[in-house]
Amino acid sequence: MKTINKISFNDIESIPQLVKDFLNQKIEGFENNTFSLDHFKDQIHLKQNSFTPDQRQILSDVLEKQLSELRLSSKQKENLENLRQPNTFTITTGHQLNLFSGPVFFVYKILQTIKSCTYLNENFPDFNFVPVYWMASEDHDFVEINHFKTENNYYEINEKSGGPVGRITISDTFFISEFEKEFKDSVFGTELILMMKEAYKVGNTLTQAIKTLVNRLFSEFGLIIMDGDSKELKNQLKDIFRDELLHFSLQKNSKEKVDFLTKKYGKVQVNPRDINLFYLSETRDRIDFDGEKYSAVDTDKSFTQEEILQELENHPERFSPNALMRPVYQEKVLPNLAYIGGNAEIMYWLELKDYFTAVNIPFPVLIPRNSMLFIKEKTVGKIEKMDLSIEDFFGNFTAITNRKLLKDSSVLALLEEKEILLENGFSELKNIAETTELSFGNMVKAEEVRQLKSFKRMKKRLLHAEKIKQGELLERLEKLFLDVHPSKTWQERVYNFSVFFSDYGYSWLENCWEEMVVQESKLIIVAI
C-alpha cells in the first residue's frame, strides 16, 4: 500500500460550500469550533467547569455495565478507569448500526477519532483523551441499515422492525453463509467470517452485534463503545426534554441559525420540528402536540400535559432524541471536546449553536472526517496512460471527458476560434451602435446571443458525433470513472470494509490509522 495523494477538501468540487466555509473560519460565530490546539485548550476549560463529578460517576458506571459482556483490552480498561478522573475528556463519533458496519467510512471515522486522541495526548500530557463510538441504537429506520455491499455482492438481513433497531433480535443468518462463499478463499477471509458469526449469532440484538464487531476491530486501540439507550443517562436530560415538550425549545433557539444558513446556503441539512423527541414502546414514534394533547404519531397513545410530564419523570428511557436533539444528549452526558462526523452531520450540528447556549452546554469542536480511497495500482496505471490525474475524478469529470474526446478535433478548434472572433466583433459593433442610439446596442446584443446559441448547438452536435465515433475511448473513460467511483459515488459510501480487510487484515486498519490526518480534512488516496 502506498499513499499517492492527500487532497484538501477545499480543492474538491463536490464538498459542500458550507463545510469549506466552516473549515476556513468564514462562518461568523464558529471561528473557535474548528480544529486547533488553542481551541482544544479552551474546550478543556469549558468542559472542566460544566461536567460534574456526579456525571462522571454515572457515566463510568453505565459504561462498565454496557461493556461487561466484552473482552476488553488493557488500553480499554485504562481508558475506562481514566474516565473517572477529572482530567479526562472524550473525542466522539457516532453512527448507525449498519449490518456488518455498512459502508467503509464507518471505519475511517472511528480511526480518525482514535488518532485525534493520540494527537491530543501528545500535546496535552497533563490530560487524558478517550475515543468514544456512540451507537445510534434507537434509530428506527431498519431499511436504511439492514444491508451492505462488497465488490461482487449485496448482503441483507431480514427482521421484524418498527422499534429501535438496536433492540431487534437476530434470527435471519442466511447472509452469513452467502458471505462465507465469497470470502472463504481470501487471505483473511476466515478471520472475517469468524468475526461475522460471532457478532451476528442467533439471539443477539443488533446492538450486541455491532458492539461485538467494533470491539473485535478496535479494542487494541482503546475505543470505548457507548449506547445511548440508557435510563441512567437519559435521567440527566429530563429538564431538557421537559423544556422541549413544553416550550419547543430547540426549534425556537435554533431559528436564527437555521434562517441564516438557509439564506446563505439555500437550505439546512435537517429542519427542526416543534418537538424533537420520539416515544419508545414496542415502536419508536414521533411525539406531536395539537394544542391540547401530546400523542405518539401513528399510534393510539396520547397524553395530557400532566401525564406526559409524569411519564418523563418516571420513565425517561421512553423518550428518544431525534437527529437534532441527539448532539445535545451526547454532549450532556460525556466530558466531550469534539465530534468527528461526515459533512451532513457537521452541517446539522451547525444549526444548534444557539440551542447549546440556551441549555448551558459547551458547543464542541467540530471535525469533518477524512475520506479515503483505495485504488488498484493497475487502475492508477490506466489513469496515467490516459494522461489524466486522480484529482480529475473529483472535479467535473463530464467536462474532462468532453475535452478528451474533442482533444484533436480541428472542427472544434475552428468553432472556438470563430466564436471568439464573433464575440469580439459584436462587442465592437455594440459600442459603435450605442453611440448612434442606445436601442441599437440592445438589438446588436440580442443578435449576438442568437448567434452564440447556434455555436453552442454546433459544439453539442459535434460532441455527440465524437462520442459515437470514439465509442471505445468513451467506454474506457466511463469504466475508469466506475473503478474510482463504484455506483457513481465515492467508494467509501459503497463498499464494506471486508473488501479491503479480506486481503490485508489488521495491517489495513493500521495503515488507515497511519495515513489519517487529524489537523485537516482531506481525501487520502492509497494505491493497493
ChimeraX attribute file (.defattr): number of C-alpha atoms within 10 A of each C-alpha:
attribute: neighborCount
match mode: 1-to-1
recipient: residues
	/A:1	13
	/A:2	13
	/A:3	15
	/A:4	13
	/A:5	15
	/A:6	19
	/A:7	17
	/A:8	14
	/A:9	21
	/A:10	17
	/A:11	14
	/A:12	18
	/A:13	11
	/A:14	11
	/A:15	13
	/A:16	15
	/A:17	13
	/A:18	19
	/A:19	23
	/A:20	20
	/A:21	13
	/A:22	21
	/A:23	22
	/A:24	12
	/A:25	15
	/A:26	13
	/A:27	15
	/A:28	9
	/A:29	12
	/A:30	16
	/A:31	15
	/A:32	18
	/A:33	22
	/A:34	22
	/A:35	19
	/A:36	12
	/A:37	14
	/A:38	11
	/A:39	16
	/A:40	20
	/A:41	12
	/A:42	15
	/A:43	22
	/A:44	18
	/A:45	11
	/A:46	17
	/A:47	21
	/A:48	16
	/A:49	10
	/A:50	14
	/A:51	20
	/A:52	13
	/A:53	13
	/A:54	10
	/A:55	18
	/A:56	19
	/A:57	13
	/A:58	15
	/A:59	21
	/A:60	17
	/A:61	14
	/A:62	19
	/A:63	16
	/A:64	13
	/A:65	10
	/A:66	16
	/A:67	20
	/A:68	10
	/A:69	11
	/A:70	13
	/A:71	13
	/A:72	18
	/A:73	16
	/A:74	13
	/A:75	15
	/A:76	23
	/A:77	16
	/A:78	13
	/A:79	20
	/A:80	22
	/A:81	13
	/A:82	18
	/A:83	22
	/A:84	19
	/A:85	14
	/A:86	16
	/A:87	14
	/A:88	21
	/A:89	26
	/A:90	22
	/A:91	25
	/A:92	31
	/A:93	24
	/A:94	22
	/A:95	16
	/A:96	22
	/A:97	26
	/A:98	20
	/A:99	23
	/A:100	26
	/A:101	23
	/A:102	26
	/A:103	23
	/A:104	23
	/A:105	24
	/A:106	22
	/A:107	20
	/A:108	21
	/A:109	24
	/A:110	25
	/A:111	25
	/A:112	28
	/A:113	28
	/A:114	26
	/A:115	21
	/A:116	23
	/A:117	22
	/A:118	17
	/A:119	14
	/A:120	18
	/A:121	15
	/A:122	13
	/A:123	11
	/A:124	13
	/A:125	9
	/A:126	9
	/A:127	16
	/A:128	20
	/A:129	26
	/A:130	27
	/A:131	27
	/A:132	23
	/A:133	21
	/A:134	17
	/A:135	21
	/A:136	22
	/A:137	22
	/A:138	23
	/A:139	22
	/A:140	20
	/A:141	15
	/A:142	23
	/A:143	14
	/A:144	13
	/A:145	20
	/A:146	20
	/A:147	20
	/A:148	21
	/A:149	21
	/A:150	18
	/A:151	11
	/A:152	8
	/A:153	11
	/A:154	13
	/A:155	17
	/A:156	18
	/A:157	18
	/A:158	15
	/A:159	15
	/A:160	11
	/A:161	16
	/A:162	15
	/A:163	20
	/A:164	24
	/A:165	28
	/A:166	24
	/A:167	18
	/A:168	21
	/A:169	20
	/A:170	20
	/A:171	16
	/A:172	15
	/A:173	16
	/A:174	12
	/A:175	16
	/A:176	18
	/A:177	11
	/A:178	13
	/A:179	19
	/A:180	17
	/A:181	11
	/A:182	13
	/A:183	19
	/A:184	15
	/A:185	11
	/A:186	15
	/A:187	14
	/A:188	18
	/A:189	23
	/A:190	15
	/A:191	16
	/A:192	21
	/A:193	20
	/A:194	13
	/A:195	18
	/A:196	22
	/A:197	16
	/A:198	15
	/A:199	24
	/A:200	26
	/A:201	17
	/A:202	13
	/A:203	13
	/A:204	19
	/A:205	19
	/A:206	24
	/A:207	23
	/A:208	25
	/A:209	26
	/A:210	25
	/A:211	23
	/A:212	23
	/A:213	19
	/A:214	21
	/A:215	23
	/A:216	16
	/A:217	14
	/A:218	20
	/A:219	21
	/A:220	13
	/A:221	18
	/A:222	21
	/A:223	27
	/A:224	26
	/A:225	23
	/A:226	21
	/A:227	19
	/A:228	21
	/A:229	20
	/A:230	14
	/A:231	15
	/A:232	16
	/A:233	22
	/A:234	24
	/A:235	17
	/A:236	16
	/A:237	19
	/A:238	19
	/A:239	13
	/A:240	17
	/A:241	27
	/A:242	16
	/A:243	15
	/A:244	19
	/A:245	23
	/A:246	13
	/A:247	13
	/A:248	17
	/A:249	21
	/A:250	28
	/A:251	21
	/A:252	15
	/A:253	19
	/A:254	20
	/A:255	18
	/A:256	14
	/A:257	18
	/A:258	22
	/A:259	15
	/A:260	14
	/A:261	19
	/A:262	13
	/A:263	11
	/A:264	11
	/A:265	12
	/A:266	9
	/A:267	13
	/A:268	21
	/A:269	18
	/A:270	15
	/A:271	14
	/A:272	22
	/A:273	16
	/A:274	18
	/A:275	23
	/A:276	23
	/A:277	24
	/A:278	21
	/A:279	22
	/A:280	19
	/A:281	13
	/A:282	11
	/A:283	16
	/A:284	25
	/A:285	23
	/A:286	20
	/A:287	23
	/A:288	20
	/A:289	18
	/A:290	7
	/A:291	7
	/A:292	9
	/A:293	14
	/A:294	18
	/A:295	20
	/A:296	21
	/A:297	16
	/A:298	11
	/A:299	11
	/A:300	7
	/A:301	12
	/A:302	16
	/A:303	16
	/A:304	13
	/A:305	16
	/A:306	10
	/A:307	13
	/A:308	18
	/A:309	18
	/A:310	13
	/A:311	15
	/A:312	21
	/A:313	14
	/A:314	12
	/A:315	15
	/A:316	23
	/A:317	21
	/A:318	17
	/A:319	24
	/A:320	26
	/A:321	21
	/A:322	18
	/A:323	17
	/A:324	22
	/A:325	21
	/A:326	17
	/A:327	20
	/A:328	22
	/A:329	21
	/A:330	18
	/A:331	22
	/A:332	23
	/A:333	21
	/A:334	20
	/A:335	28
	/A:336	26
	/A:337	26
	/A:338	24
	/A:339	25
	/A:340	22
	/A:341	24
	/A:342	19
	/A:343	18
	/A:344	14
	/A:345	21
	/A:346	20
	/A:347	21
	/A:348	18
	/A:349	22
	/A:350	24
	/A:351	27
	/A:352	25
	/A:353	18
	/A:354	19
	/A:355	21
	/A:356	20
	/A:357	12
	/A:358	13
	/A:359	16
	/A:360	11
	/A:361	18
	/A:362	20
	/A:363	27
	/A:364	24
	/A:365	22
	/A:366	23
	/A:367	27
	/A:368	26
	/A:369	28
	/A:370	27
	/A:371	25
	/A:372	21
	/A:373	18
	/A:374	17
	/A:375	20
	/A:376	14
	/A:377	14
	/A:378	10
	/A:379	16
	/A:380	20
	/A:381	12
	/A:382	14
	/A:383	18
	/A:384	11
	/A:385	10
	/A:386	12
	/A:387	9
	/A:388	15
	/A:389	12
	/A:390	17
	/A:391	14
	/A:392	15
	/A:393	18
	/A:394	19
	/A:395	14
	/A:396	12
	/A:397	15
	/A:398	12
	/A:399	11
	/A:400	15
	/A:401	17
	/A:402	15
	/A:403	13
	/A:404	17
	/A:405	20
	/A:406	19
	/A:407	11
	/A:408	10
	/A:409	14
	/A:410	10
	/A:411	12
	/A:412	16
	/A:413	13
	/A:414	10
	/A:415	15
	/A:416	15
	/A:417	11
	/A:418	13
	/A:419	16
	/A:420	12
	/A:421	12
	/A:422	16
	/A:423	15
	/A:424	12
	/A:425	12
	/A:426	18
	/A:427	16
	/A:428	11
	/A:429	15
	/A:430	19
	/A:431	14
	/A:432	14
	/A:433	17
	/A:434	15
	/A:435	10
	/A:436	10
	/A:437	10
	/A:438	13
	/A:439	11
	/A:440	17
	/A:441	20
	/A:442	14
	/A:443	13
	/A:444	18
	/A:445	15
	/A:446	11
	/A:447	13
	/A:448	18
	/A:449	12
	/A:450	11
	/A:451	14
	/A:452	15
	/A:453	12
	/A:454	12
	/A:455	16
	/A:456	14
	/A:457	12
	/A:458	14
	/A:459	17
	/A:460	12
	/A:461	12
	/A:462	15
	/A:463	18
	/A:464	14
	/A:465	12
	/A:466	16
	/A:467	18
	/A:468	11
	/A:469	12
	/A:470	13
	/A:471	13
	/A:472	11
	/A:473	16
	/A:474	18
	/A:475	12
	/A:476	13
	/A:477	21
	/A:478	15
	/A:479	13
	/A:480	17
	/A:481	19
	/A:482	16
	/A:483	16
	/A:484	21
	/A:485	18
	/A:486	17
	/A:487	13
	/A:488	12
	/A:489	12
	/A:490	17
	/A:491	22
	/A:492	21
	/A:493	17
	/A:494	20
	/A:495	23
	/A:496	24
	/A:497	24
	/A:498	24
	/A:499	17
	/A:500	18
	/A:501	19
	/A:502	21
	/A:503	15
	/A:504	18
	/A:505	16
	/A:506	16
	/A:507	11
	/A:508	16
	/A:509	18
	/A:510	12
	/A:511	15
	/A:512	18
	/A:513	18
	/A:514	12
	/A:515	18
	/A:516	25
	/A:517	19
	/A:518	21
	/A:519	14
	/A:520	17
	/A:521	22
	/A:522	22
	/A:523	21
	/A:524	20
	/A:525	20
	/A:526	21
	/A:527	16
	/A:528	15
